[in-house]
Amino acid sequence: MGKRDWQHHQLADGRIHLEQGGQSWHLPAPSLIGPHQADNAALAALALVHSQLLADPAAGFAGVAQA
């Protein structure tokens, strides 16, 4: 597997800190059980960023936390 150009880690409160290309975001804590859910959420968030469907990814991710 090649080197990833992004990284993430789960914070003490369960949120996910995601970084890529000099940008960073905080994602809400996954509601599904399992340590792999942080990986899934980070990958899904990056897919949204790269799809350019969100004009402001930080606002979109914050909105998910309010849903």
Summary of the structure (lengths in Angstrom):
residues: 67
radius of gyration: 11.6
end to end distance: 35.0
largest distance: 35.4
contacts: 144
relative contact order: 0.17
helix: 37%
strand: 22%
